[in-house]
Amino acid sequence: MATEVETKDCTALSDGELSEMADICVGGPAGYDIGLLSKAREEWVLITQARDNGKLCGFGFCTLERIGGTPSCLWGLASFRRTAKRDTVLRAVIGDQYRRAVLAFPDEDVLVGTRMISPSAFVAFKGLEDICPRPGHKLTGEERAWSRRLAKRFGAEGRIDDRSFVITGNGSPVGVFDFEAAKPDAVGEDVASFLAPLDVERGDVLVAFGWAMAEQLAAKHGPR
């Protein structure tokens, strides 16, 4: 059976669904619990859930908004079961969020940003343009400014190093994009080095972003 995916307002998320989501998070490194998931329900606008034969196999919170006038799709707390189909589930979840982005921002390029603690999360950025940070790329002033804007949006203003894109934690749990690639070599060592400085126990995270171009969004996720 094909993976079934649904995106809805976070206000429609039930306590039972939160419990299902918490069950997925048990095996991940991010340490999510019901309390953090409940907080995410309050802080984010949309929740996308993917099911296989009725069983929840992945989810992600997101918000579509303009940051300084720029169309943005921000990914919040997300987690995926460590199954053989997790790459398919990942594509289904973010694909439905891209579909929403096309409807919200027709004919516009969209910035996609998130926080992560694992290099595997970069797999979700496949197909995006001008990903930052990326190996061999010297960050421009505008790209560094975007890291600060995103840190502010994520409630961490003044705690980001805009050269490393690392937000220093304050000891509180952080909702990150938690994904483990099925293939260990899906992300190279040069990408993994961006996350080497993180003190995960302190709550450090890496901010990353890329651009979903209008033509590609329309072609892949626009109305049929």
Backbone as JSON Lines, residues from 0, in Angstrom:
{"i":0,"aa":"M","n":[0.84,-1.19,0.0],"ca":[0.0,0.0,0.0],"c":[0.87,1.25,0.0]}
{"i":1,"aa":"A","n":[0.47,2.24,-0.77],"ca":[1.24,3.48,-0.84],"c":[1.17,4.23,0.48]}
{"i":2,"aa":"T","n":[2.2,5.02,0.73],"ca":[2.22,5.84,1.93],"c":[1.15,6.92,1.83]}
{"i":3,"aa":"E","n":[0.34,7.04,2.86],"ca":[-0.71,8.04,2.91],"c":[-0.21,9.23,3.71]}
{"i":4,"aa":"V","n":[-0.37,10.43,3.17],"ca":[0.14,11.62,3.84],"c":[-0.95,12.66,3.95]}
{"i":5,"aa":"E","n":[-0.95,13.37,5.08],"ca":[-1.95,14.4,5.34],"c":[-1.3,15.58,6.06]}
{"i":6,"aa":"T","n":[-1.63,16.78,5.62],"ca":[-1.18,18.0,6.3],"c":[-2.42,18.73,6.8]}
{"i":7,"aa":"K","n":[-2.37,19.13,8.07],"ca":[-3.51,19.83,8.66],"c":[-3.01,20.84,9.68]}
{"i":8,"aa":"D","n":[-3.92,21.68,10.17],"ca":[-3.57,22.66,11.18],"c":[-3.2,21.96,12.48]}
{"i":9,"aa":"C","n":[-2.21,22.5,13.17],"ca":[-1.77,21.91,14.43],"c":[-2.89,21.92,15.48]}
{"i":10,"aa":"T","n":[-3.8,22.87,15.37],"ca":[-4.91,22.95,16.32],"c":[-5.8,21.71,16.26]}
{"i":11,"aa":"A","n":[-5.74,20.99,15.13],"ca":[-6.55,19.78,14.97],"c":[-5.83,18.52,15.44]}
{"i":12,"aa":"L","n":[-4.63,18.67,15.99],"ca":[-3.83,17.54,16.43],"c":[-4.3,17.07,17.8]}
{"i":13,"aa":"S","n":[-4.68,15.81,17.9],"ca":[-5.22,15.28,19.16],"c":[-4.12,14.78,20.08]}
{"i":14,"aa":"D","n":[-4.47,14.59,21.34],"ca":[-3.51,14.05,22.31],"c":[-3.12,12.62,21.91]}
{"i":15,"aa":"G","n":[-4.07,11.87,21.33],"ca":[-3.75,10.53,20.88],"c":[-2.71,10.53,19.78]}
{"i":16,"aa":"E","n":[-2.81,11.49,18.88],"ca":[-1.81,11.6,17.81],"c":[-0.45,11.99,18.38]}
{"i":17,"aa":"L","n":[-0.45,12.85,19.39],"ca":[0.82,13.2,20.03],"c":[1.49,11.97,20.62]}
{"i":18,"aa":"S","n":[0.7,11.08,21.2],"ca":[1.25,9.85,21.77],"c":[1.86,8.97,20.68]}
{"i":19,"aa":"E","n":[1.18,8.89,19.53],"ca":[1.73,8.14,18.4],"c":[3.06,8.73,17.96]}
{"i":20,"aa":"M","n":[3.13,10.04,17.9],"ca":[4.34,10.72,17.48],"c":[5.47,10.49,18.48]}
{"i":21,"aa":"A","n":[5.12,10.49,19.76],"ca":[6.13,10.25,20.79],"c":[6.72,8.85,20.67]}
{"i":22,"aa":"D","n":[5.89,7.88,20.27],"ca":[6.38,6.51,20.09],"c":[7.46,6.44,19.01]}
{"i":23,"aa":"I","n":[7.3,7.24,17.95],"ca":[8.31,7.28,16.89],"c":[9.62,7.86,17.42]}
{"i":24,"aa":"C","n":[9.5,8.86,18.27],"ca":[10.68,9.59,18.73],"c":[11.54,8.8,19.71]}
{"i":25,"aa":"V","n":[10.99,7.73,20.26],"ca":[11.72,6.97,21.28],"c":[13.07,6.5,20.76]}
{"i":26,"aa":"G","n":[13.11,6.05,19.5],"ca":[14.36,5.51,18.96],"c":[15.31,6.54,18.4]}
{"i":27,"aa":"G","n":[14.92,7.79,18.39],"ca":[15.77,8.83,17.81],"c":[16.68,9.5,18.83]}
{"i":28,"aa":"P","n":[17.64,10.28,18.37],"ca":[18.62,10.91,19.26],"c":[18.15,12.24,19.86]}
{"i":29,"aa":"A","n":[17.02,12.75,19.4],"ca":[16.64,14.11,19.79],"c":[16.0,14.18,21.17]}
{"i":30,"aa":"G","n":[15.51,13.06,21.68],"ca":[14.96,13.06,23.02],"c":[13.63,13.76,23.16]}
{"i":31,"aa":"Y","n":[12.76,13.63,22.16],"ca":[11.44,14.24,22.24],"c":[10.58,13.52,23.26]}
{"i":32,"aa":"D","n":[9.7,14.24,23.91],"ca":[8.7,13.62,24.76],"c":[7.37,14.34,24.53]}
{"i":33,"aa":"I","n":[6.34,13.9,25.22],"ca":[5.01,14.48,25.04],"c":[5.02,15.98,25.31]}
{"i":34,"aa":"G","n":[5.78,16.39,26.31],"ca":[5.83,17.81,26.65],"c":[6.35,18.66,25.5]}
{"i":35,"aa":"L","n":[7.44,18.21,24.88],"ca":[8.01,18.97,23.77],"c":[7.09,18.94,22.55]}
{"i":36,"aa":"L","n":[6.45,17.81,22.33],"ca":[5.52,17.7,21.21],"c":[4.3,18.61,21.43]}
{"i":37,"aa":"S","n":[3.82,18.69,22.66],"ca":[2.7,19.57,22.97],"c":[3.08,21.03,22.75]}
{"i":38,"aa":"K","n":[4.31,21.36,23.1],"ca":[4.79,22.73,22.89],"c":[4.87,23.03,21.39]}
{"i":39,"aa":"A","n":[5.33,22.05,20.61],"ca":[5.41,22.23,19.16],"c":[4.02,22.44,18.57]}
{"i":40,"aa":"R","n":[3.04,21.75,19.1],"ca":[1.66,21.91,18.61],"c":[1.21,23.36,18.78]}
{"i":41,"aa":"E","n":[1.68,24.02,19.82],"ca":[1.3,25.4,20.08],"c":[2.11,26.38,19.23]}
{"i":42,"aa":"E","n":[3.36,26.03,18.93],"ca":[4.27,26.97,18.28],"c":[4.21,26.95,16.76]}
{"i":43,"aa":"W","n":[3.8,25.81,16.18],"ca":[3.82,25.67,14.73],"c":[2.41,25.72,14.17]}
{"i":44,"aa":"V","n":[2.31,25.94,12.86],"ca":[1.0,26.12,12.23],"c":[0.47,24.83,11.62]}
{"i":45,"aa":"L","n":[1.35,24.07,10.94],"ca":[0.93,22.87,10.21],"c":[1.66,21.63,10.7]}
{"i":46,"aa":"I","n":[0.99,20.5,10.61],"ca":[1.61,19.21,10.92],"c":[1.33,18.26,9.76]}
{"i":47,"aa":"T","n":[2.37,17.61,9.27],"ca":[2.23,16.62,8.21],"c":[2.53,15.26,8.79]}
{"i":48,"aa":"Q","n":[1.63,14.31,8.55],"ca":[1.8,12.95,9.05],"c":[1.74,11.96,7.89]}
{"i":49,"aa":"A","n":[2.6,10.96,7.93],"ca":[2.61,9.91,6.92],"c":[2.29,8.58,7.58]}
{"i":50,"aa":"R","n":[1.4,7.81,6.96],"ca":[0.99,6.53,7.5],"c":[1.14,5.43,6.46]}
{"i":51,"aa":"D","n":[1.46,4.24,6.96],"ca":[1.56,3.05,6.12],"c":[0.65,2.0,6.75]}
{"i":52,"aa":"N","n":[-0.41,1.63,6.01],"ca":[-1.43,0.72,6.55],"c":[-2.0,1.24,7.87]}
{"i":53,"aa":"G","n":[-2.17,2.55,7.95],"ca":[-2.75,3.17,9.13],"c":[-1.79,3.45,10.26]}
{"i":54,"aa":"K","n":[-0.56,2.96,10.14],"ca":[0.43,3.15,11.21],"c":[1.29,4.37,10.91]}
{"i":55,"aa":"L","n":[1.4,5.25,11.89],"ca":[2.21,6.46,11.71],"c":[3.68,6.08,11.53]}
{"i":56,"aa":"C","n":[4.29,6.59,10.47],"ca":[5.69,6.24,10.2],"c":[6.59,7.47,10.05]}
{"i":57,"aa":"G","n":[6.01,8.65,10.11],"ca":[6.81,9.87,10.06],"c":[5.93,11.1,10.16]}
{"i":58,"aa":"F","n":[6.52,12.18,10.66],"ca":[5.77,13.42,10.79],"c":[6.72,14.61,10.79]}
{"i":59,"aa":"G","n":[6.16,15.78,10.54],"ca":[6.96,17.01,10.6],"c":[6.07,18.22,10.79]}
{"i":60,"aa":"F","n":[6.45,19.07,11.73],"ca":[5.78,20.36,11.89],"c":[6.38,21.36,10.91]}
{"i":61,"aa":"C","n":[5.58,22.31,10.45],"ca":[6.11,23.34,9.57],"c":[5.25,24.6,9.64]}
{"i":62,"aa":"T","n":[5.8,25.67,9.13],"ca":[5.09,26.94,9.02],"c":[5.44,27.58,7.68]}
{"i":63,"aa":"L","n":[4.46,28.09,7.0],"ca":[4.66,28.86,5.78],"c":[4.45,30.32,6.13]}
{"i":64,"aa":"E","n":[5.45,31.14,5.92],"ca":[5.35,32.55,6.29],"c":[6.34,33.36,5.46]}
{"i":65,"aa":"R","n":[6.23,34.65,5.59],"ca":[7.2,35.54,4.95],"c":[8.12,36.1,6.03]}
{"i":66,"aa":"I","n":[9.42,36.01,5.77],"ca":[10.42,36.58,6.66],"c":[11.02,37.77,5.93]}
{"i":67,"aa":"G","n":[10.71,38.97,6.4],"ca":[11.18,40.16,5.71],"c":[10.67,40.22,4.28]}
{"i":68,"aa":"G","n":[9.51,39.66,4.03],"ca":[8.93,39.65,2.69],"c":[9.29,38.43,1.86]}
{"i":69,"aa":"T","n":[10.23,37.62,2.32],"ca":[10.68,36.45,1.57],"c":[9.82,35.23,1.91]}
{"i":70,"aa":"P","n":[9.24,34.57,0.91],"ca":[8.47,33.36,1.17],"c":[9.35,32.3,1.82]}
{"i":71,"aa":"S","n":[8.87,31.71,2.89],"ca":[9.68,30.75,3.65],"c":[8.84,29.57,4.09]}
{"i":72,"aa":"C","n":[9.45,28.4,4.02],"ca":[8.88,27.17,4.56],"c":[9.84,26.71,5.65]}
{"i":73,"aa":"L","n":[9.41,26.84,6.9],"ca":[10.26,26.49,8.03],"c":[9.85,25.13,8.57]}
{"i":74,"aa":"W","n":[10.82,24.24,8.69],"ca":[10.58,22.92,9.24],"c":[10.94,22.92,10.72]}
{"i":75,"aa":"G","n":[10.0,22.45,11.51],"ca":[10.24,22.35,12.94],"c":[10.57,20.93,13.35]}
{"i":76,"aa":"L","n":[10.1,20.54,14.51],"ca":[10.32,19.21,15.03],"c":[9.76,18.17,14.06]}
{"i":77,"aa":"A","n":[10.58,17.19,13.72],"ca":[10.17,16.12,12.8],"c":[10.9,14.85,13.19]}
{"i":78,"aa":"S","n":[10.27,13.7,12.92],"ca":[10.92,12.43,13.2],"c":[10.34,11.35,12.3]}
{"i":79,"aa":"F","n":[11.15,10.32,12.01],"ca":[10.77,9.27,11.08],"c":[11.22,7.92,11.63]}
{"i":80,"aa":"R","n":[10.33,6.93,11.52],"ca":[10.69,5.59,11.96],"c":[11.89,5.09,11.16]}
{"i":81,"aa":"R","n":[12.76,4.36,11.84],"ca":[13.96,3.82,11.19],"c":[13.61,2.52,10.46]}
{"i":82,"aa":"T","n":[12.82,2.63,9.41],"ca":[12.44,1.47,8.61],"c":[13.1,1.55,7.24]}
{"i":83,"aa":"A","n":[12.96,0.49,6.47],"ca":[13.54,0.46,5.13],"c":[12.89,1.47,4.2]}
{"i":84,"aa":"K","n":[11.68,1.92,4.56],"ca":[10.94,2.85,3.7],"c":[11.09,4.3,4.14]}
{"i":85,"aa":"R","n":[12.01,4.59,5.05],"ca":[12.03,5.94,5.62],"c":[12.37,7.02,4.59]}
{"i":86,"aa":"D","n":[13.15,6.7,3.56],"ca":[13.42,7.7,2.54],"c":[12.14,8.06,1.78]}
{"i":87,"aa":"T","n":[11.32,7.06,1.51],"ca":[10.04,7.29,0.83],"c":[9.12,8.13,1.71]}
{"i":88,"aa":"V","n":[9.1,7.82,3.0],"ca":[8.26,8.56,3.94],"c":[8.72,10.02,4.03]}
{"i":89,"aa":"L","n":[10.04,10.22,4.06],"ca":[10.58,11.57,4.09],"c":[10.11,12.37,2.89]}
{"i":90,"aa":"R","n":[10.23,11.78,1.7],"ca":[9.81,12.48,0.48],"c":[8.32,12.8,0.5]}
{"i":91,"aa":"A","n":[7.53,11.88,1.07],"ca":[6.08,12.11,1.13],"c":[5.75,13.28,2.04]}
{"i":92,"aa":"V","n":[6.41,13.34,3.19],"ca":[6.13,14.4,4.15],"c":[6.53,15.77,3.61]}
{"i":93,"aa":"I","n":[7.77,15.9,3.16],"ca":[8.19,17.22,2.69],"c":[7.54,17.56,1.35]}
{"i":94,"aa":"G","n":[7.19,16.55,0.57],"ca":[6.5,16.81,-0.69],"c":[5.15,17.45,-0.46]}
{"i":95,"aa":"D","n":[4.42,16.99,0.56],"ca":[3.12,17.58,0.84],"c":[3.28,19.0,1.37]}
{"i":96,"aa":"Q","n":[4.37,19.25,2.1],"ca":[4.62,20.61,2.58],"c":[5.0,21.53,1.43]}
{"i":97,"aa":"Y","n":[5.75,21.01,0.46],"ca":[6.06,21.8,-0.74],"c":[4.78,22.11,-1.52]}
{"i":98,"aa":"R","n":[3.86,21.16,-1.55],"ca":[2.59,21.39,-2.24],"c":[1.86,22.58,-1.6]}
{"i":99,"aa":"R","n":[1.88,22.64,-0.3],"ca":[1.28,23.76,0.41],"c":[2.02,25.07,0.09]}
{"i":100,"aa":"A","n":[3.34,24.97,-0.04],"ca":[4.13,26.16,-0.34],"c":[3.79,26.72,-1.72]}
{"i":101,"aa":"V","n":[3.56,25.83,-2.69],"ca":[3.17,26.28,-4.03],"c":[1.86,27.05,-3.97]}
{"i":102,"aa":"L","n":[0.92,26.55,-3.18],"ca":[-0.38,27.21,-3.06],"c":[-0.26,28.56,-2.34]}
{"i":103,"aa":"A","n":[0.62,28.61,-1.34],"ca":[0.77,29.84,-0.56],"c":[1.6,30.89,-1.29]}
{"i":104,"aa":"F","n":[2.6,30.43,-2.07],"ca":[3.52,31.36,-2.73],"c":[3.66,31.0,-4.21]}
{"i":105,"aa":"P","n":[2.61,31.12,-4.99],"ca":[2.7,30.75,-6.42],"c":[3.7,31.63,-7.16]}
{"i":106,"aa":"D","n":[4.5,30.98,-8.0],"ca":[5.46,31.69,-8.86],"c":[6.55,32.42,-8.07]}
{"i":107,"aa":"E","n":[6.87,31.94,-6.86],"ca":[7.93,32.56,-6.07],"c":[8.9,31.5,-5.58]}
{"i":108,"aa":"D","n":[10.19,31.87,-5.52],"ca":[11.18,31.01,-4.89],"c":[10.92,31.02,-3.38]}
{"i":109,"aa":"V","n":[11.15,29.87,-2.74],"ca":[10.85,29.72,-1.32],"c":[12.1,29.29,-0.56]}
{"i":110,"aa":"L","n":[12.42,30.0,0.51],"ca":[13.51,29.59,1.38],"c":[13.02,28.49,2.3]}
{"i":111,"aa":"V","n":[13.8,27.41,2.4],"ca":[13.46,26.29,3.27],"c":[14.53,26.21,4.35]}
{"i":112,"aa":"G","n":[14.13,26.31,5.61],"ca":[15.1,26.32,6.7],"c":[14.68,25.42,7.84]}
{"i":113,"aa":"T","n":[15.68,24.9,8.57],"ca":[15.4,24.03,9.71],"c":[16.6,23.99,10.64]}
{"i":114,"aa":"R","n":[16.44,23.23,11.73],"ca":[17.53,22.97,12.68],"c":[17.79,21.47,12.71]}
{"i":115,"aa":"M","n":[19.04,21.09,12.88],"ca":[19.4,19.67,12.87],"c":[20.54,19.37,13.82]}
{"i":116,"aa":"I","n":[20.65,18.08,14.18],"ca":[21.77,17.62,14.99],"c":[22.47,16.43,14.34]}
{"i":117,"aa":"S","n":[21.95,16.0,13.19],"ca":[22.53,14.86,12.47],"c":[22.77,15.24,11.01]}
{"i":118,"aa":"P","n":[23.91,14.83,10.44],"ca":[24.17,15.11,9.03],"c":[23.11,14.55,8.11]}
{"i":119,"aa":"S","n":[22.46,13.45,8.52],"ca":[21.45,12.81,7.67],"c":[20.3,13.74,7.33]}
{"i":120,"aa":"A","n":[20.06,14.74,8.17],"ca":[18.97,15.67,7.9],"c":[19.18,16.43,6.59]}
{"i":121,"aa":"F","n":[20.43,16.54,6.15],"ca":[20.71,17.22,4.88],"c":[20.1,16.46,3.7]}
{"i":122,"aa":"V","n":[19.77,15.18,3.89],"ca":[19.13,14.42,2.82],"c":[17.81,15.08,2.43]}
{"i":123,"aa":"A","n":[17.14,15.69,3.4],"ca":[15.85,16.34,3.13],"c":[16.0,17.54,2.2]}
{"i":124,"aa":"F","n":[17.21,18.07,2.07],"ca":[17.45,19.24,1.23],"c":[17.75,18.87,-0.23]}
{"i":125,"aa":"K","n":[17.69,17.58,-0.55],"ca":[17.99,17.16,-1.92],"c":[17.06,17.88,-2.9]}
{"i":126,"aa":"G","n":[17.64,18.47,-3.93],"ca":[16.86,19.19,-4.93],"c":[16.79,20.69,-4.7]}
{"i":127,"aa":"L","n":[17.23,21.15,-3.52],"ca":[17.22,22.58,-3.25],"c":[18.48,23.23,-3.84]}
{"i":128,"aa":"E","n":[18.4,24.52,-4.05],"ca":[19.53,25.28,-4.59],"c":[20.2,26.1,-3.48]}
{"i":129,"aa":"D","n":[21.5,26.38,-3.69],"ca":[22.25,27.28,-2.8],"c":[22.09,26.91,-1.33]}
{"i":130,"aa":"I","n":[22.28,25.63,-1.02],"ca":[22.17,25.16,0.36],"c":[23.3,25.75,1.19]}
{"i":131,"aa":"C","n":[22.98,26.19,2.38],"ca":[23.97,26.74,3.3],"c":[23.78,26.14,4.69]}
{"i":132,"aa":"P","n":[24.87,25.7,5.32],"ca":[26.23,25.67,4.78],"c":[26.42,24.49,3.83]}
{"i":133,"aa":"R","n":[27.43,24.57,2.98],"ca":[27.76,23.47,2.06],"c":[29.27,23.44,1.86]}
{"i":134,"aa":"P","n":[29.82,22.28,1.59],"ca":[31.27,22.11,1.46],"c":[31.87,23.0,0.37]}
{"i":135,"aa":"G","n":[32.99,23.6,0.68],"ca":[33.73,24.37,-0.3],"c":[33.14,25.73,-0.63]}
{"i":136,"aa":"H","n":[32.12,26.13,0.1],"ca":[31.45,27.4,-0.2],"c":[31.79,28.44,0.87]}
{"i":137,"aa":"K","n":[32.22,29.61,0.41],"ca":[32.46,30.72,1.33],"c":[31.17,31.51,1.47]}
{"i":138,"aa":"L","n":[30.67,31.58,2.69],"ca":[29.39,32.24,2.94],"c":[29.45,33.72,2.63]}
{"i":139,"aa":"T","n":[28.4,34.21,1.99],"ca":[28.3,35.64,1.72],"c":[27.69,36.35,2.92]}
{"i":140,"aa":"G","n":[27.76,37.66,2.91],"ca":[27.17,38.44,3.99],"c":[25.68,38.22,4.1]}
{"i":141,"aa":"E","n":[25.0,38.1,2.95],"ca":[23.56,37.89,2.96],"c":[23.21,36.51,3.51]}
{"i":142,"aa":"E","n":[24.01,35.5,3.19],"ca":[23.76,34.15,3.71],"c":[23.96,34.11,5.21]}
{"i":143,"aa":"R","n":[24.98,34.8,5.69],"ca":[25.19,34.87,7.13],"c":[24.05,35.62,7.81]}
{"i":144,"aa":"A","n":[23.54,36.63,7.13],"ca":[22.39,37.37,7.67],"c":[21.17,36.47,7.77]}
{"i":145,"aa":"W","n":[21.01,35.58,6.8],"ca":[19.88,34.65,6.84],"c":[20.0,33.7,8.03]}
{"i":146,"aa":"S","n":[21.2,33.29,8.36],"ca":[21.36,32.41,9.52],"c":[20.91,33.13,10.78]}
{"i":147,"aa":"R","n":[21.19,34.43,10.87],"ca":[20.77,35.19,12.05],"c":[19.25,35.39,12.07]}
{"i":148,"aa":"R","n":[18.67,35.62,10.88],"ca":[17.21,35.78,10.82],"c":[16.51,34.49,11.26]}
{"i":149,"aa":"L","n":[17.04,33.37,10.8],"ca":[16.43,32.1,11.17],"c":[16.61,31.81,12.65]}
{"i":150,"aa":"A","n":[17.79,32.11,13.17],"ca":[18.01,31.91,14.61],"c":[17.03,32.74,15.42]}
{"i":151,"aa":"K","n":[16.79,33.97,15.0],"ca":[15.82,34.83,15.68],"c":[14.43,34.22,15.6]}
{"i":152,"aa":"R","n":[14.08,33.73,14.41],"ca":[12.76,33.12,14.23],"c":[12.6,31.88,15.1]}
{"i":153,"aa":"F","n":[13.69,31.16,15.32],"ca":[13.65,29.95,16.14],"c":[13.82,30.26,17.62]}
{"i":154,"aa":"G","n":[13.81,31.52,17.98],"ca":[13.88,31.9,19.39],"c":[15.28,31.86,19.98]}
{"i":155,"aa":"A","n":[16.3,31.99,19.12],"ca":[17.68,31.9,19.61],"c":[18.49,33.11,19.15]}
{"i":156,"aa":"E","n":[17.88,34.27,19.15],"ca":[18.58,35.48,18.73],"c":[19.8,35.72,19.61]}
{"i":157,"aa":"G","n":[20.93,36.03,18.98],"ca":[22.15,36.31,19.71],"c":[22.94,35.08,20.12]}
{"i":158,"aa":"R","n":[22.44,33.89,19.8],"ca":[23.15,32.67,20.21],"c":[23.73,31.9,19.02]}
{"i":159,"aa":"I","n":[23.72,32.51,17.83],"ca":[24.24,31.81,16.66],"c":[25.58,32.38,16.22]}
{"i":160,"aa":"D","n":[26.47,31.5,15.82],"ca":[27.72,31.88,15.17],"c":[27.42,31.89,13.67]}
{"i":161,"aa":"D","n":[27.38,33.08,13.07],"ca":[26.95,33.16,11.67],"c":[28.03,32.73,10.69]}
{"i":162,"aa":"R","n":[29.14,32.22,11.18],"ca":[30.15,31.64,10.29],"c":[30.06,30.11,10.29]}
{"i":163,"aa":"S","n":[29.67,29.54,11.43],"ca":[29.53,28.08,11.52],"c":[28.07,27.64,11.43]}
{"i":164,"aa":"F","n":[27.13,28.6,11.59],"ca":[25.69,28.32,11.6],"c":[25.27,27.5,12.81]}
{"i":165,"aa":"V","n":[26.09,27.47,13.84],"ca":[25.79,26.72,15.06],"c":[25.12,27.63,16.08]}
{"i":166,"aa":"I","n":[23.96,27.19,16.59],"ca":[23.28,27.87,17.69],"c":[23.71,27.19,18.98]}
{"i":167,"aa":"T","n":[24.24,27.96,19.91],"ca":[24.63,27.42,21.2],"c":[23.38,27.22,22.06]}
{"i":168,"aa":"G","n":[23.23,26.02,22.6],"ca":[22.07,25.71,23.4],"c":[22.13,26.33,24.79]}
{"i":169,"aa":"N","n":[20.98,26.32,25.43],"ca":[20.9,26.86,26.8],"c":[20.45,25.79,27.79]}
{"i":170,"aa":"G","n":[20.6,24.53,27.39],"ca":[20.22,23.43,28.27],"c":[18.8,22.93,28.08]}
{"i":171,"aa":"S","n":[18.01,23.66,27.3],"ca":[16.62,23.26,27.08],"c":[16.53,22.35,25.85]}
{"i":172,"aa":"P","n":[15.58,21.41,25.83],"ca":[15.41,20.54,24.67],"c":[14.96,21.34,23.46]}
{"i":173,"aa":"V","n":[15.41,20.94,22.28],"ca":[15.12,21.65,21.04],"c":[14.51,20.69,20.03]}
{"i":174,"aa":"G","n":[13.44,21.12,19.38],"ca":[12.82,20.3,18.35],"c":[13.57,20.44,17.03]}
{"i":175,"aa":"V","n":[14.21,19.39,16.58],"ca":[15.01,19.43,15.36],"c":[14.42,18.5,14.31]}
{"i":176,"aa":"F","n":[14.97,18.57,13.11],"ca":[14.57,17.68,12.02],"c":[15.37,16.39,12.19]}
{"i":177,"aa":"D","n":[14.73,15.38,12.75],"ca":[15.39,14.13,13.12],"c":[15.17,13.08,12.03]}
{"i":178,"aa":"F","n":[16.22,12.82,11.26],"ca":[16.13,11.82,10.19],"c":[17.46,11.09,10.11]}
{"i":179,"aa":"E","n":[17.39,9.78,9.98],"ca":[18.59,8.96,9.82],"c":[18.55,8.3,8.45]}
{"i":180,"aa":"A","n":[19.5,8.62,7.61],"ca":[19.53,8.08,6.26],"c":[19.69,6.57,6.27]}
{"i":181,"aa":"A","n":[19.04,5.9,5.32],"ca":[19.12,4.44,5.25],"c":[20.53,3.98,4.85]}
{"i":182,"aa":"K","n":[21.19,4.79,4.01],"ca":[22.54,4.46,3.56],"c":[23.55,5.34,4.29]}
{"i":183,"aa":"P","n":[24.5,4.76,5.01],"ca":[25.47,5.52,5.78],"c":[26.24,6.55,4.97]}
{"i":184,"aa":"D","n":[26.45,6.27,3.68],"ca":[27.25,7.18,2.85],"c":[26.37,8.19,2.11]}
{"i":185,"aa":"A","n":[25.11,8.34,2.54],"ca":[24.21,9.28,1.88],"c":[24.7,10.72,2.03]}
{"i":186,"aa":"V","n":[25.41,10.99,3.1],"ca":[25.97,12.32,3.36],"c":[27.47,12.17,3.56]}
{"i":187,"aa":"G","n":[28.26,12.96,2.88],"ca":[29.71,12.85,2.95],"c":[30.3,13.37,4.25]}
{"i":188,"aa":"E","n":[31.56,13.01,4.48],"ca":[32.24,13.45,5.69],"c":[32.4,14.96,5.74]}
{"i":189,"aa":"D","n":[32.5,15.59,4.55],"ca":[32.66,17.04,4.54],"c":[31.4,17.73,5.06]}
{"i":190,"aa":"V","n":[30.24,17.14,4.78],"ca":[28.99,17.68,5.32],"c":[28.88,17.39,6.81]}
{"i":191,"aa":"A","n":[29.26,16.18,7.19],"ca":[29.19,15.8,8.6],"c":[30.04,16.71,9.48]}
{"i":192,"aa":"S","n":[31.1,17.27,8.92],"ca":[31.99,18.12,9.71],"c":[31.3,19.38,10.22]}
{"i":193,"aa":"F","n":[30.23,19.8,9.54],"ca":[29.5,20.99,10.0],"c":[28.88,20.77,11.38]}
{"i":194,"aa":"L","n":[28.57,19.5,11.68],"ca":[27.89,19.21,12.95],"c":[28.83,18.71,14.03]}
{"i":195,"aa":"A","n":[30.11,18.55,13.69],"ca":[31.07,18.03,14.65],"c":[31.18,18.88,15.92]}
{"i":196,"aa":"P","n":[31.07,20.22,15.82],"ca":[31.23,21.03,17.04],"c":[30.05,21.0,18.0]}
{"i":197,"aa":"L","n":[28.94,20.38,17.62],"ca":[27.73,20.47,18.43],"c":[27.87,19.75,19.77]}
{"i":198,"aa":"D","n":[27.4,20.41,20.83],"ca":[27.23,19.8,22.14],"c":[25.73,19.52,22.27]}
{"i":199,"aa":"V","n":[25.32,18.33,21.85],"ca":[23.9,18.0,21.78],"c":[23.25,18.03,23.16]}
{"i":200,"aa":"E","n":[23.97,17.59,24.18],"ca":[23.41,17.59,25.53],"c":[23.09,19.0,26.0]}
{"i":201,"aa":"R","n":[23.85,19.97,25.54],"ca":[23.6,21.37,25.89],"c":[22.45,21.95,25.09]}
{"i":202,"aa":"G","n":[22.12,21.28,23.99],"ca":[21.04,21.77,23.13],"c":[21.53,22.51,21.9]}
{"i":203,"aa":"D","n":[22.82,22.34,21.55],"ca":[23.34,22.97,20.34],"c":[22.65,22.38,19.1]}
{"i":204,"aa":"V","n":[22.45,23.21,18.09],"ca":[21.89,22.76,16.82],"c":[22.58,23.49,15.68]}
{"i":205,"aa":"L","n":[22.48,22.92,14.5],"ca":[22.96,23.58,13.3],"c":[21.75,24.12,12.53]}
{"i":206,"aa":"V","n":[21.81,25.38,12.15],"ca":[20.79,25.96,11.27],"c":[21.24,25.75,9.83]}
{"i":207,"aa":"A","n":[20.33,25.34,8.98],"ca":[20.66,25.16,7.57],"c":[19.45,25.58,6.73]}
{"i":208,"aa":"F","n":[19.74,26.02,5.51],"ca":[18.65,26.41,4.62],"c":[19.05,26.21,3.16]}
{"i":209,"aa":"G","n":[18.05,26.23,2.32],"ca":[18.26,26.16,0.88],"c":[17.07,26.8,0.2]}
{"i":210,"aa":"W","n":[17.12,26.85,-1.12],"ca":[16.06,27.52,-1.88],"c":[15.33,26.54,-2.78]}
{"i":211,"aa":"A","n":[14.02,26.51,-2.66],"ca":[13.16,25.75,-3.57],"c":[12.74,26.72,-4.67]}
{"i":212,"aa":"M","n":[13.17,26.46,-5.88],"ca":[12.92,27.4,-6.97],"c":[11.49,27.26,-7.49]}
{"i":213,"aa":"A","n":[10.92,28.38,-7.88],"ca":[9.51,28.43,-8.27],"c":[9.17,27.43,-9.38]}
{"i":214,"aa":"E","n":[10.01,27.35,-10.41],"ca":[9.71,26.47,-11.54],"c":[9.69,25.0,-11.12]}
{"i":215,"aa":"Q","n":[10.65,24.62,-10.28],"ca":[10.72,23.23,-9.82],"c":[9.55,22.91,-8.9]}
{"i":216,"aa":"L","n":[9.2,23.85,-8.02],"ca":[8.06,23.65,-7.13],"c":[6.78,23.43,-7.94]}
{"i":217,"aa":"A","n":[6.58,24.29,-8.93],"ca":[5.37,24.19,-9.74],"c":[5.32,22.89,-10.53]}
{"i":218,"aa":"A","n":[6.48,22.48,-11.07],"ca":[6.53,21.29,-11.9],"c":[6.3,20.01,-11.09]}
{"i":219,"aa":"K","n":[6.87,19.95,-9.89],"ca":[6.8,18.74,-9.09],"c":[5.62,18.69,-8.12]}
{"i":220,"aa":"H","n":[5.21,19.86,-7.65],"ca":[4.22,19.88,-6.56],"c":[3.02,20.77,-6.82]}
{"i":221,"aa":"G","n":[2.96,21.37,-8.02],"ca":[1.84,22.25,-8.33],"c":[0.57,21.49,-8.64]}
{"i":222,"aa":"P","n":[-0.55,22.19,-8.77],"ca":[-1.84,21.55,-9.09],"c":[-1.75,20.78,-10.41]}
{"i":223,"aa":"R","n":[-2.38,19.64,-10.42],"ca":[-2.39,18.79,-11.63],"c":[-3.64,19.08,-12.47]}
